[in-house]
Amino acid sequence: MTQLELQRNVKVFRNHGMALEEFSRKTALVVVAGAGPAAAYSGVMAAVCARSAPSLPEANFSGVSRLLQDWAEAKVGAHLRLDASCVDGAIIWGNSWGVHFLPDLYHATVTLPETLARLRERKQPARKVVADDVWLKKDLHQYETLRFISVASRRSYNEVS
């Protein structure tokens, strides 16, 4: 996302916030979602929107990036040789630019196929099933960052470094 696109988006979300301030219930919940490089800014845009609607609680605003979450869950599934739909609840902290991006599996779960779950519950904590801290802390993070850079470079987003 270029500086000019970012400035345009700030203006758009400021206007959305002012409209929410004027017309919405004070209990409204607002989710700002993004995909691709714009996803890295969904939290920023949620904050811009919240500041433009001061009578709504800040806790009612959040920014999410489903694309990065889906990538992380798919990679965990592939690592376990399971379908990505077996993994649920990964959280993505930060954005996709290098050290600021961190897939978090502390609350994620893996639903094991019945054939693997005979002696234990089907739904298990993802970190317990993966059981490889090096892969979780290094390889998963590195894979996600490199994947994003690869996609961004093909689309010629010049702000990725």
N, C-alpha and C positions, 0 to 999 in steps of 0.2 A: 504494500500500500504506500503510495507516494505521499509526500507532505501535503500536497494539494488535496488529494483524496481524503486524507485524515482531517484536514480543516473542514472540508465539505461535510464529512460525517459528524463532526462535532456540532456543526450548525444544525444538521438534521435532528440529532438527538437532543440538542438544547430545545429545539422547537417541540419535539415530542414531550419533553419534560414539562414545558410550559403548558401544553395542552392537557397533560395529566393533572397538573396543578389546578387548572381551571375547571376541568370537566369530570374528573374521575372521583370515585369514592376514596376516602383516605385509607381504606383497607386494601386497595388494589395491589396486586402482586405483578411485578414487571420483570420479564426475562428478556435479556438481549442476547441473541444467538448470532454466531458468525460461522462462516465456513472458509476454508483455505486461509490465506494470509490475514483476512479480515478477522478471523477468529481470535488472533492474538490480541486484538483490541476490543473484544466484546466486553471485558471488564471495565475498561476505560470508558467506553460509551455508556455503560450502565451507570457509572459514577457521574458522568456529564448529565445524563438524564435525571438522576436523583438530585443533583445540585440545582437543577432547574425546576424541581418540584419540592420545595422545602417543607411543605406541610405533610408530605408522605414520609413515613419512616424509612430511613436508609436501608434498614434490614429487609424491606420489601422489594429491593432491586438486586438482581444478580445477572452476571454475564456468564455464558456457557459456550463451550465449543464441543459440540457432539462429535465432530470429525476426529479430533485428536483422541477423544475417549474411545471411539470405535476402533481406531488404529491400535491403541494400547491393548484393548480387549482381544482383538484379532491376533495380535502377536503373542499374547499369553496363551491363547487357545492353540495356536500353531506350535508353540514351544512344548505344550503338553500333548500334542497330537490329538486335539479335540476340536470340535467345531467352535467358532467364535461365539456362537449363541450360548455356549456353556459357561461363559465368563460374564459376570455382571458386577457393576458397582465400582469400576475403576474411577479414580478422580484425577484430573489433570490440574496441576498447580502451575501458575505462571503462563508463559506463552511458549511458542515453538522455537524461539531463537536461543539455541545453545543452552547455557547453564540456567536459564530462567524457566526451562521446561522440565517438569518432573512428574512422571506417571506415578501415582500413589495407589498401591494395592492393599493398604491396611484394612479397608472396608470392603474390598472386592471378594466375591465368592465364585467358586467353580462348582457347577452342578455336574457330578460324575455320572456317566452312563450306568445303568443298572448292573451291567456285567462287572464293572469296577467297584461298585458300591455295596456288594453283598455283605461285607463284614463291617461296614461303617455307614454313616449317614451320607446321603447323596450330595447334599450341599455342604461344601467345606470352605474354610478360608483360603483364598487364592495363595497367600504367602506360604501356607502350610503345604498345599499341594505342589507348588513350584519347588519349594525347599532348596532354593539355590540363591543365596543372597548376592553373590557376585553377578549372576545373570540379572537379577532384579535391579540392583543398584547401578550397574555399568552397562551391560549389553542392551537392556530394554530402553534405557534412556538414550543411549547412543543410536540405536536403531531408529527411534522415533525422530530424533533430531536430523539424522541423515536423510530419512525418508522425506521429511518436510522440505529440506533444502533441495533435494532432487526434484520434487514436484514444483517448488517455487522457481527453480532455475529453468525448467521447461516452459514455464509461463512467463519468464523473464521479469520476475519481481526483483528489482535491483537493490532493495533494502536488505536482503538476506546476505549475511556475511559469514 
